[in-house]
Amino acid sequence: MVYSPEMVTLLQQLRNRIYAEFGTRIRLADPELLTALADLGKRSRDPFTRKTIIEIMSLAGIPFQLEPTKAVANSENPHHITEITYRGTKIYRDKELPAHSPVSADRQKTRQMYRGQVVHK
């Protein structure tokens, strides 16, 4: 298949993300690339990857729609999925992070500061 320049740009953006998430290398010379992307898009948990695969399929003229992930589809618990930023990258977690960890009262008494860091004895 001959890819348009927009499709090549989007595929280049997906290369590292798909390799990081699935360990699969995508190649433009692969004749089954679009079907492999459709399968990977359904299994992916990364919203950017899912959105980009939908855009690639629409540019290719293939009708394609992803079903929502189980965390997004679970509407009775809206706090089920959490978005955090780690080293400048948005990461989506399936559970809430604790607001603070419960620390015993005697451990709080021994807390000291050393070079701006909390030291527990």
N, C-alpha and C positions, 0 to 999 in steps of 0.2 A: 504494500500500500504506500502511496505517496502522501507524506504528511505535510500539512501547511506549516508556515513558520510559527504561527501561534501554538499549534499542537506540539511542535518541537520544543518550544520554550517551556510549555507546561510539563512535558515529559522530562526535560532536564531538571526542572524543579522537583519532580517526584523521585528521581533516581536515588538520592541519598535517603529520603524518608522511607521509601519502600525497602531499601537494603537494611536500614536500621531497625525497622519494625518486623520484617519477615525474613531477612537474610537472603533475599532473592534479587538478582541483578536483572534489570530490564534493559533490553537492547532494541534499538530502532529497526534492526534488520530482522528481528523475529517476526515471522508471519502471523503468529498467534498472540501478538502483543496486546491487542485490544481485548481479546477474550480473557487473557491472563489478568489484565488490569481490572476487568469487570469482577473476576473472582476475588482479587485482592481488595477491591473497593468494598465489597460486601463484608469482608472479614476485618477490615481496618477499624481501629478505634480513634484514629487521628482525624479531627474534623477537617483540617486543611487538605489532607490526602483524599478524603471522601468527596469534598467539594471540587477539587481539581480533577478527579476522575470523572465526575459528572460533566464538567466543562469539556473535557477531552472527548467524551462520548457524544456530546451534543455537536461539537465541531466536526466529528466524523460522520454525523448524520445517523447515529445509532440511537434508537429510543432506549433510554436507560434510566432507571430510578432505583435508589437504594431504600431498603426498609430501615426504619430508625433502629438505632442500637437499643439493647435492652435497658441500659441505664437512662437513656433519653425517653424511652417509651414508658418507663415507670413513673406515671404522673401522680400517684398517691403519695410519693415521697420526693418532693422537689429538691431536697438537699442531698439526694443520693449521689450526685456527681459534683465534684468540686474542681474549680479551676485555680491553679496556682502558677506562679511564675518562678521558674528555676533557671538561673543563669541566662535570663532574657528570653527563655522559651516557654510558651504556655503549655502546661501539662494538665491533663484532666484525670482526676482520681475518682475511684468508685465510692469512696467513703470520706466522711468529714475528718479533718485533722483535729486533734484535741486542742481546745483553746489554751489550756495550761495543764501541765502534768501535776497530779496531786503529790506534793512533797510534804513529808512529815514535819511537825513543828520543831523537833530537835535538830533536824537537818537544816532548817532555815536559820537557826541560831548560829550555826557554824559557818555560814556563808561569808566568804571574804572576797575582796577584789584584789587582783594582781594584774597590773598592766592592762586594765580595762576588761579583764575576763573574770568571771565568777569562778572561785575555787572552792570546792567542797572538801571538808576534812572529815 
